[in-house]
Amino acid sequence: MRSFSDRIKSPIVRPDFPPDELDDKHAMTRRAFMVGLGAAGLGVVTYAGTHARHELEITERTFKIRNLPDAFQGFRIAQLSDIHLEEYTEPSFLETAVQRINALNPELVLLTGDFISRGPRSVDFSLKMAGVCAEILEGIKAPQRYGILGNHDAMVDPINIPEILRAHGTPMLIDSHIPIERGSDRFWLAGSQDPGVLGCDLDATIPVSPDAPVVFMCHEPDFVDTLVRHPRFPNVDLMLSGHTHGGQIRLPVVGPLVLPAMGKKYVSGHFQFGGMQLYVNRGLGTVGLPLRLNCPAEITHITLERA
């Protein structure tokens, strides 16, 4: 038996491969790694563009509202946003969303903008899709539904798109407010025209001295920073927005990859501003790329309760 000193003096044993064969094997390993990495990336993109883009989550939220009238205790609202027909939302996916909303049996449906997309196709195509979208939304069975414009709607045609939707039973609130009534009780529903493209007249939109709670629909959530500085901010109890799509693609640690102007601070979910609450819906559709990852499309099912 060799001593320990003899063993450590022995040459290092290597696999019996010729140098060129070793190089080939290392190259094959590198190629295999790169091919595997590319395949994994392609697999993620395929998943994001097919399965993940068509995941639809029902988010249950209860909002406690000050001075909520008795008739609206437990009142249920469904919020749908950012449909973007047909870049890249297929009519069949919107039909699925309508079916899911009907299964919830809400008393009111609120549609917070971007029914269609501005580009990459023509304005005529977008207007045609506005008609298709309006027809599908006619399938909503809730007693009442209302909508507002999003930035894409405003860029395509802020005059004709509201008319198309109204013609198919979806009234649009354009810097205005109306009462939602149950018997002698009511709350106020306010809706802005798109602040990012058209601006918003808050004096016209928010009731000056409301005798009941105010729910405010506004497409861009970051507009809340303007709202809180306005004299009528204390009149608003709940603000509902969309616009951000939740970022569409959310990576661990990194978070949402791309966010639009006026949708960079309040990306998704619930936020509190004094006595007012903001909820940002992740939307149904996508823009830019037909991809979602770790960020499923959303219908928000809202229940109102007295604070």
Secondary structure, DSSP 8 states (H G I E B T S, - for coil): ---HHHHHHS-----S--HHHHHHHHHHHHHHHHHHHHHHHHHHHHHHHTTGGG-EEEEEEEEEETT--GGGTT-EEEEE----BTTT--HHHHHHHHHHHHHH--SEEEE-S-SB---SS-HHHHHHHHHHHHHHHTT--SSEEEE---HHHHHH-TTHHHHHHHHTT--B-SSEEEEEEETTEEEEEEE---TTTT---HHHHS-SS-SS-EEEE-S-GGGHHHHTTSTTGGG--EEEE-SSGGGSBEETTTEES---TT-SS--SEEEEETTEEEEE---S--SSSS--BS--EEEEEEEEEE-
